[in-house]
Amino acid sequence: MIKPYVTHIVLQQYHPSSIYSEREAAAACNLSISALRSLRAFGLVMGEVIGKQRRYSEEDVVQLRQIHRLHHGLGINLAGVEVILHLLKRLEAVEQELAQERERI
């Protein structure tokens, strides 16, 4: 006899916020709060203290998602993630310089 089963799926509309609490940032990136704090202690993301609570910007959340993808999805250790993030920032700066030079010509 085949047993029936029920699948429950909840769809929620995503509303990006410009400021996230620690709990919201962790949830948005599929991280635990302790993992988020570890990444902050490692220096990969900083956030900002507003009042007595740490808050994270949309850019911080994007970076946290990128860190999660590199570390958990690709198996890169945190030191490697740090190097990759640095290289990506440098690449972005070089691309902006190149775009400025192209506009000047």
Salt bridges, closest charged atoms under 4 A:
GLU22 OE1 - ARG37 NH2 2.74
GLU22 OE2 - ARG40 NH1 3.04
GLU97 OE2 - ARG90 NH1 3.88
GLU101 OE1 - ARG104 NH2 2.68
